[in-house]
C-alpha cells in the first residue's frame, strides 16, 4: 500500500483529502472492502468523514471514493 502511505504522509495534520479506487489503481470491489474497514475503524493515519461515494457495478453498490481527514500520531507519554 505504498501509494496510500506516501500520499497520506504528504498531507498536513487536519488536512481533508479524497482517496479513490482509481488513485490506488484498484477495482471498485477491492477498494470497497478496504474502505469499509476505514469507515468502521479509521485508516492508517486518517479518519473517514462524510458519506462515502458509491458506484454501481453489475447492480451492486461499491464505495469508490472517500473523503478523509489526516489525524496526528498519538504519542505515548512514557
N, CA, C and O of each residue as an XYZ file, in Angstrom:
312
protein
N       0.834     -1.201      0.000
C       0.000      0.000      0.000
C       0.867      1.248      0.000
O       0.497      2.263      0.589
N       1.980      1.179     -0.635
C       2.942      2.271     -0.665
C       2.350      3.560     -1.223
O       2.637      4.641     -0.708
N       1.537      3.466     -2.255
C       0.930      4.661     -2.846
C       0.121      5.404     -1.789
O       0.230      6.624     -1.668
N      -0.688      4.678     -1.028
C      -1.516      5.290      0.007
C      -0.649      5.891      1.100
O      -0.864      7.036      1.496
N       0.317      5.146      1.590
C       1.184      5.639      2.666
C       1.918      6.910      2.259
O       2.005      7.860      3.036
N       2.439      6.924      1.049
C       3.153      8.111      0.551
C       2.218      9.307      0.451
O       2.575     10.421      0.833
N       1.029      9.066     -0.061
C       0.062     10.152     -0.237
C      -0.364     10.735      1.112
O      -0.423     11.955      1.269
N      -0.658      9.882      2.073
C      -1.082     10.335      3.401
C       0.061     11.072      4.091
O      -0.170     12.090      4.743
N       1.271     10.583      3.959
C       2.428     11.203      4.604
C       2.664     12.636      4.126
O       3.175     13.461      4.883
N       2.299     12.940      2.881
C       2.498     14.298      2.340
C       1.472     15.309      2.863
O       1.659     16.515      2.706
N       0.402     14.828      3.478
C      -0.656     15.721      3.951
C      -0.317     16.270      5.330
O       0.356     15.611      6.123
N      -0.784     17.470      5.608
C      -0.589     18.069      6.928
C      -1.680     17.574      7.868
O      -2.771     17.216      7.426
N      -1.389     17.556      9.147
C      -2.368     17.159     10.139
C      -3.612     18.045     10.018
O      -3.505     19.269      9.939
N      -4.777     17.423     10.004
C      -6.037     18.146      9.875
C      -6.477     18.375      8.439
O      -7.587     18.852      8.204
N      -5.625     18.045      7.473
C      -5.967     18.235      6.053
C      -7.081     17.275      5.654
O      -7.106     16.117      6.071
N      -7.998     17.781      4.840
C      -9.056     16.947      4.268
C      -8.683     16.649      2.825
O      -8.282     17.540      2.077
N      -8.821     15.387      2.446
C      -8.495     15.000      1.085
C      -9.301     13.768      0.695
O      -9.958     13.144      1.529
N      -9.238     13.433     -0.586
C     -10.014     12.328     -1.137
C      -9.078     11.176     -1.485
O      -7.980     11.378     -2.004
N      -9.538      9.973     -1.188
C      -8.844      8.761     -1.609
C      -9.833      7.986     -2.465
O     -10.969      7.753     -2.052
N      -9.403      7.584     -3.659
C     -10.309      6.893     -4.573
C      -9.720      5.567     -5.043
O      -8.515      5.330     -4.955
N     -10.601      4.717     -5.540
C     -10.166      3.444     -6.115
C      -9.230      3.692     -7.285
O      -8.217      3.008     -7.431
N      -9.562      4.655     -8.107
C      -8.737      4.968     -9.277
C      -7.340      5.415     -8.854
O      -6.347      5.004     -9.455
N      -7.261      6.254     -7.823
C      -5.982      6.750     -7.342
C      -5.075      5.603     -6.890
O      -3.864      5.635     -7.110
N      -5.672      4.593     -6.260
C      -4.899      3.458     -5.760
C      -4.783      2.326     -6.781
O      -4.214      1.270     -6.505
N      -5.343      2.580     -7.978
C      -5.319      1.592     -9.060
C      -5.937      0.267     -8.618
O      -5.367     -0.806     -8.821
N      -7.116      0.373     -8.009
C      -7.833     -0.803     -7.520
C      -9.197     -0.882     -8.180
O      -9.771      0.139     -8.558
N      -9.713     -2.091     -8.319
C     -11.087     -2.280     -8.782
C     -12.030     -1.801     -7.686
O     -11.669     -1.799     -6.509
N     -13.230     -1.399     -8.067
C     -14.207     -0.897     -7.100
C     -14.478     -1.906     -5.989
O     -14.613     -1.525     -4.826
N     -14.559     -3.183     -6.334
C     -14.843     -4.209     -5.345
C     -13.715     -4.321     -4.318
O     -13.984     -4.482     -3.128
N     -12.466     -4.241     -4.757
C     -11.319     -4.303     -3.845
C     -11.288     -3.084     -2.933
O     -11.093     -3.200     -1.724
N     -11.484     -1.909     -3.536
C     -11.456     -0.673     -2.769
C     -12.582     -0.654     -1.753
O     -12.384     -0.208     -0.623
N     -13.766     -1.134     -2.135
C     -14.918     -1.165     -1.236
C     -14.590     -1.939      0.037
O     -14.901     -1.473      1.134
N     -13.976     -3.097     -0.086
C     -13.635     -3.909      1.085
C     -12.689     -3.153      2.022
O     -12.857     -3.189      3.241
N     -11.713     -2.481      1.459
C     -10.760     -1.705      2.245
C     -11.432     -0.482      2.870
O     -11.227     -0.190      4.048
N     -12.225      0.222      2.086
C     -12.882      1.439      2.564
C     -13.881      1.142      3.686
O     -14.060      1.967      4.583
N     -14.523     -0.009      3.648
C     -15.451     -0.353      4.723
C     -14.726     -0.480      6.057
O     -15.266     -0.104      7.097
N     -13.520     -1.002      6.033
C     -12.714     -1.081      7.260
C     -12.365      0.326      7.728
O     -12.451      0.629      8.918
N     -11.969      1.192      6.782
C     -11.628      2.569      7.145
C     -12.810      3.297      7.757
O     -12.640      4.052      8.714
N     -14.007      3.085      7.222
C     -15.208      3.742      7.741
C     -15.456      3.306      9.185
O     -15.790      4.129     10.037
N     -15.293      2.019      9.453
C     -15.578      1.481     10.791
C     -14.461      1.747     11.794
O     -14.736      2.083     12.946
N     -13.216      1.601     11.376
C     -12.092      1.637     12.313
C     -11.123      2.788     12.098
O     -10.258      3.026     12.941
N     -11.248      3.503     10.994
C     -10.274      4.530     10.645
C      -9.177      3.918      9.796
O      -8.956      2.707      9.822
N      -8.506      4.753      9.056
C      -7.443      4.277      8.181
C      -6.081      4.517      8.781
O      -5.976      5.018      9.901
N      -5.039      4.169      8.062
C      -3.678      4.388      8.552
C      -3.307      5.875      8.530
O      -2.790      6.384      7.535
N      -3.580      6.554      9.637
C      -3.252      7.976      9.751
C      -4.375      8.922      9.378
O      -4.151     10.129      9.289
N      -5.583      8.409      9.157
C      -6.706      9.278      8.800
C      -8.026      8.666      9.246
O      -8.119      7.469      9.519
N      -9.046      9.521      9.314
C     -10.414      9.102      9.594
C     -11.297      9.494      8.423
O     -11.118     10.558      7.831
N     -12.248      8.635      8.092
C     -13.216      8.944      7.036
C     -14.234      9.923      7.581
O     -14.739      9.762      8.692
N     -14.535     10.950      6.779
C     -15.556     11.928      7.174
C     -16.607     11.966      6.066
O     -16.312     11.679      4.906
N     -17.809     12.315      6.429
C     -18.863     12.417      5.427
C     -19.307     11.066      4.916
O     -18.955     10.025      5.472
N     -20.086     11.096      3.850
C     -20.664      9.897      3.244
C     -19.772      9.418      2.100
O     -19.466     10.197      1.196
N     -19.346      8.148      2.120
C     -18.546      7.632      1.004
C     -19.322      7.675     -0.309
O     -20.540      7.494     -0.317
N     -18.631      7.912     -1.404
C     -19.242      7.924     -2.735
C     -19.278      6.495     -3.251
O     -18.297      5.760     -3.137
N     -20.402      6.109     -3.814
C     -20.545      4.748     -4.315
C     -20.817      4.742     -5.815
O     -21.338      5.707     -6.375
N     -20.449      3.626     -6.451
C     -20.753      3.392     -7.857
C     -21.496      2.064     -7.952
O     -21.408      1.220     -7.061
N     -22.229      1.898     -9.051
C     -22.943      0.652     -9.290
C     -22.163     -0.172    -10.308
O     -21.851      0.306    -11.399
N     -21.851     -1.416     -9.941
C     -21.164     -2.345    -10.827
C     -21.995     -3.625    -10.851
O     -22.147     -4.296     -9.831
N     -22.523     -3.951    -12.011
C     -23.351     -5.150    -12.171
C     -24.492     -5.207    -11.155
O     -24.810     -6.273    -10.627
N     -25.099     -4.062    -10.886
C     -26.250     -3.997     -9.996
C     -25.921     -3.919     -8.513
O     -26.836     -3.854     -7.692
N     -24.664     -3.922     -8.150
C     -24.252     -3.822     -6.749
C     -23.558     -2.482     -6.511
O     -22.860     -1.967     -7.385
N     -23.758     -1.925     -5.317
C     -23.130     -0.663     -4.947
C     -21.793     -0.937     -4.268
O     -21.693     -1.790     -3.386
N     -20.763     -0.198     -4.693
C     -19.438     -0.304     -4.101
C     -18.910      1.096     -3.814
O     -19.139      2.025     -4.588
N     -18.198      1.239     -2.688
C     -17.550      2.512     -2.360
C     -16.409      2.714     -3.350
O     -15.569      1.833     -3.533
N     -16.387      3.884     -3.987
C     -15.324      4.163     -4.948
C     -14.459      5.359     -4.545
O     -13.405      5.603     -5.132
N     -14.924      6.105     -3.526
C     -14.197      7.319     -3.121
C     -14.608      7.693     -1.707
O     -15.787      7.621     -1.359
N     -13.644      8.091     -0.897
C     -13.936      8.553      0.462
C     -13.212      9.871      0.704
O     -12.122     10.100      0.180
N     -13.820     10.717      1.492
C     -13.177     11.946      1.949
C     -12.673     11.667      3.355
O     -13.401     11.135      4.193
N     -11.429     12.027      3.604
C     -10.806     11.723      4.888
C     -10.139     12.966      5.463
O      -9.928     13.959      4.766
N      -9.814     12.889      6.744
C      -9.052     13.946      7.401
C      -7.858     13.278      8.073
O      -7.998     12.258      8.748
N      -6.679     13.872      7.876
C      -5.466     13.305      8.468
C      -5.460     13.595      9.954
O      -5.736     14.711     10.395
N      -5.139     12.561     10.713
C      -5.058     12.713     12.172
C      -3.606     12.694     12.585
O      -2.755     12.150     11.882
N      -3.327     13.293     13.731
C      -1.962     13.289     14.244
C      -1.629     11.949     14.860
O      -2.520     11.206     15.271
N      -0.370     11.647     14.921
C       0.072     10.410     15.540
C       0.057     10.602     17.043
O       0.673     11.531     17.565
N      -0.661      9.707     17.748
C      -0.695      9.855     19.198
C       0.630      9.413     19.788
O       1.195      8.391     19.397
N       1.102     10.183     20.714
C       2.380      9.929     21.359
C       2.128      9.330     22.723
O       1.316      9.848     23.490
N       2.812      8.249     23.036
C       2.683      7.625     24.341
C       3.502      8.442     25.340
O       4.668      8.729     25.069
N       2.928      8.827     26.493
C       3.635      9.707     27.423
C       4.836      9.076     28.102
O       5.523      9.773     28.848
N       5.130      7.812     27.893
C       6.262      7.166     28.564
C       7.559      7.688     28.111
O       8.604      7.242     28.585
